[in-house]
Amino acid sequence: MDIFSKIAAGEIPSYKCAENEQFYAFLDINPVGKGHTLVIPRREVDYIFDMEDQELADFQVFAKRVARAIQSVFKCKKVAQVVLGLEVPHAHIHLIPMNSEADVDFRSEKLHLTEDEFKDIAERIYAAFNKQ
């Protein structure tokens, strides 16, 4: 079981933003900006394009709902969707509130948020997600 599967299963703590039977969303602990959220399938699959067509479609619809929740909390122009990363062998989407393309620079210094800040952000996104 990889680290993201353990997070989705509750074996490793996370800042939950949204979930359903198939997918789980949680705050990135090394965010490039406030609200930087990771969306994963609960099923272990390394590469997003190895997902079955319907699962991939459902994944995108779930990510869209999470993005709308993020946008309602952070009042940004758009929520960027980024698929990258070789560090964890588990398909995932980064959702990042943005007002300019500079807000999605993974080479920039990561934010250092407190436990309380992470909890507050996650709770606000979770509440917005569940209002939809």
N, C-alpha and C positions, 0 to 999 in steps of 0.2 A: 504494500500500500504506500503510495507516494505522499508527500507532505500535504498537498492540496486535498487529497482524499481524506487524510486524517483530520484536516481542518473542517471539511464538510461534514464529517462524521461526529464532530465535537470532541475528538481525542486531543486536539491541539486548540487552545483558545484562539478566538478571532473576534473581530469587530463586525458582526453580522449586519448586513444592509438589506438583504432580501433572500428569500428561498422558496423553493417549491420541491416537488418530488424529484425532479430531474436536475435542477440547477441550484447553485449557491453563489451568493455575492457577499464580499467582505472587503474591508478597507485594506489597501496595500500598506504594510508597515514601514515601507520606505517610499513615501509618496513624493511625486514631483509637484503636487499641489493639493490643497485641501479638497477632500472629496474623492481622491484617486481610489477607485474601486476595482477589484478584480472579480470577474464573473467566470465561473467554471461549471462544467458538467459534473454531476456526481459520479458518473461512470468514468472510469479511468480510460482516457484516450490521449495519446501523446500529441497528435497533430490535428488541428482543427479540421483540416480537409480530409481526415480519415473518418470523420463522423458521417453517419448515414444522412441522406438528404433531409429527411423529416426531422431528425434530431438537430441538425445544423439550423434548419429553419426555426424550430422551437427555441433553440439557443439564442438566435438573433432577436426573436420576439421578446424573450425574457430580458435580454440585455437592453432592448429598447425601453422596456418598462422601468428598468433600473436607471437608465439614462434620464428618463423623464423625471424620476424622483430626485435624482442628483440636481437636475436643472432647476427644479422647483425650490430646492434648498439653497443653491448657490447663485441663482440669478445670473448665469453666465450666458454668453452669446450662443454657444453650442457645447455639447459634450463630445469630446473626441473619442473615437473608438480606435484602439491600436491593438493589433495582433502581432506580437513578437515574443521573443524570449526563448532561450534554449536552457535556461537555468533550472527549470522544473519540467520534467517530462509529462506534463498534463496540459491539455488545451486550456487556454484562458484568454479572456479579452480584458484589456485595460480600458476603463472609462474614466476620462479626466475632464473636469470642468475647464472650459477655455474661453478667453476673451481675445486671445491672439495665438498664433502658431507657436510663439515662444513659450507658452504655457505647457507645451507638450514636448519639452526637450529632456530626454532621458539622461543626457550627459550633465545636466545642471545639478547643483547640490540639492540633495533631498531635504525635505522638511523634517524638522525634529519636533514632533508634537508630544504633548503630555498624554498620560493615560486618560485624564478627564477630557481632553480635546478629542481624542479618538472616540471615546464613548459617546460624547455629545454628537459628533458628526454621524456616527453609525446610527444612533437612535433617531436622529432627524431624517436620515435617508430611509430607514426602515419604516418610520411612520408615514412618510410621503408615499413610499411604495405601496403600503397597505391601504392607503386612501383611494388608490386608483380602481 
